[in-house]
């Protein structure tokens, strides 16, 4: 299971959270970018400073946070909205805790 970032819904009493996953790997396939190394070169070409290891964490949804600069660069590179960079899913609080522990 992928590690994900969780964001609370607008109603904290609902017992649900929103699980957000970056769709970078899917977008890479759609845009014929074959490797994280190729993506890294494209970002460097856009003057986005990111280490290869940090980019791997971002692509694999293991990063705890991202610079806004990265999100903007991905949206521009993939020619999509910021919302299209993410997949959102509503999950019960208990499932989010279980995912974080794995």
C-alpha positions as CSV (number, residue, x, y, z in Angstrom):
1,X,0.0,0.0,0.0
2,X,1.3,3.5,-0.8
3,X,2.0,5.9,1.9
4,X,-0.3,8.9,1.7
5,X,-0.9,12.3,3.0
6,X,-4.1,12.8,4.9
7,X,-6.1,16.0,5.2
8,X,-9.1,16.4,7.5
9,X,-12.5,17.0,6.0
10,X,-14.3,20.2,6.7
11,X,-16.4,18.5,9.4
12,X,-14.0,17.1,12.1
13,X,-17.0,15.3,13.7
14,X,-17.7,13.2,10.6
15,X,-15.2,10.4,11.5
16,X,-13.7,10.5,8.0
17,X,-10.6,11.9,6.5
18,X,-9.6,12.6,3.0
19,X,-6.6,10.5,1.7
20,X,-4.6,12.4,-1.0
21,X,-2.1,10.6,-3.2
22,X,0.0,12.3,-5.9
23,X,-0.6,10.8,-9.3
24,X,2.9,11.5,-10.6
25,X,3.7,8.0,-11.9
26,X,0.4,7.9,-13.8
27,X,1.1,11.3,-15.3
28,X,4.6,10.2,-16.2
29,X,3.1,7.3,-18.2
30,X,0.5,9.5,-19.9
31,X,3.3,11.9,-20.9
32,X,5.7,9.2,-22.0
33,X,8.3,10.0,-19.3
34,X,9.9,6.6,-18.7
35,X,11.8,7.1,-15.5
36,X,12.2,9.3,-12.4
37,X,15.7,10.1,-13.8
38,X,14.0,11.5,-16.9
39,X,11.6,13.5,-14.8
40,X,14.5,14.8,-12.7
41,X,16.2,16.0,-15.8
42,X,13.1,17.8,-17.0
43,X,12.7,19.5,-13.6
44,X,16.3,20.6,-13.6
45,X,15.8,22.0,-17.1
46,X,13.0,24.1,-15.5
47,X,15.4,25.2,-12.8
48,X,13.6,23.3,-10.1
49,X,16.1,22.2,-7.5
50,X,15.3,18.8,-6.1
51,X,17.5,15.9,-5.2
52,X,16.9,12.6,-7.0
53,X,16.2,10.9,-3.6
54,X,13.7,13.5,-2.6
55,X,12.0,13.3,-6.1
56,X,11.7,9.5,-5.6
57,X,10.0,10.1,-2.2
58,X,7.6,12.5,-3.8
59,X,6.8,10.2,-6.8
60,X,6.3,7.2,-4.5
61,X,4.1,9.2,-2.1
62,X,6.5,8.9,0.8
63,X,7.4,12.6,1.2
64,X,5.9,14.2,4.3
65,X,5.7,17.6,2.6
66,X,6.5,19.3,-0.7
67,X,7.5,22.8,-1.8
68,X,4.8,24.7,-3.6
69,X,7.5,25.1,-6.3
70,X,7.4,21.3,-7.0
71,X,3.6,21.2,-7.2
72,X,3.6,24.2,-9.6
73,X,6.4,22.6,-11.7
74,X,4.5,19.3,-11.9
75,X,1.2,21.1,-13.0
76,X,3.1,23.0,-15.7
77,X,5.2,20.0,-16.8
78,X,2.1,17.7,-17.1
79,X,-0.1,20.6,-18.4
80,X,-2.8,19.9,-15.8
81,X,-4.4,21.6,-12.8
82,X,-3.1,21.1,-9.3
83,X,-6.2,19.1,-8.5
84,X,-5.4,16.7,-11.3
85,X,-2.0,16.0,-9.7
86,X,-3.9,14.2,-6.8
87,X,-6.3,11.4,-6.3
88,X,-8.6,11.9,-3.3
89,X,-10.4,9.3,-1.3
90,X,-12.6,9.6,1.8
91,X,-11.8,7.0,4.4
92,X,-12.8,6.3,8.0
93,X,-10.4,7.6,10.6
94,X,-9.6,4.0,11.7
95,X,-8.4,3.1,8.2
96,X,-6.1,6.2,8.0
97,X,-4.5,5.2,11.3
98,X,-4.0,1.7,10.1
99,X,-2.4,2.9,6.8
100,X,0.0,5.2,8.6
101,X,1.2,2.3,10.8
102,X,2.1,0.1,7.8
